[in-house]
Amino acid sequence: MRLRLQRHPSGPESTIGALYQVHPDTSLSERWCWTCEDVIREIHGVDVAVWKVPGETAIPSGLYRVVMTPSVRFHGKVLPLLMEVPGFSGIRIHPGNSAADTEGCILPGETTDGTHVFGSMLAYGIVAARLHEVLSQDEQVYLEVRNP
């Protein structure tokens, strides 16, 4: 399965985007939810260490494999984890409403006001269930993160 996170331009405190499932062999995609992340600070071609502000920076654009693993921070709850994110570790998809609820992670939501997402628990439940179903069938999941 291939997913795409299409980001909108960052505001002063957050980045809103949309998470899509990309259907193979077609140009069709299905929007799953809105997303909220920290501000995009990425400078293409420059090492992450130069532009990253810890706890306040969205991950770099790119293609990442997604797995489901227990999270120490979330008391052993099994959450989606993005693998091999340059300059970041422990990047997950989890519930939350604003950039204050993330340190580089991706927060799903049912609706957005352009700076926050709402209905995050519901959106997260749908995303997690779909990922669990695909991954339990031994299919790999990749997330392509695109900047505006």
Secondary structure, 3 states (H helix, E strand, C coil): CEEEEEECCCCCCCEEEEEEEECCCCCCEEEEEEEEECECCCCCCCCHHHHCCCCCECCCCEEEEEEEEECCCCCCCEEEEECCCCCCCCCEECCCCCHHHCCCCEEEECEECCCCEECHHHHHHHHHHHHHHHHCCCCCEEEEEECC
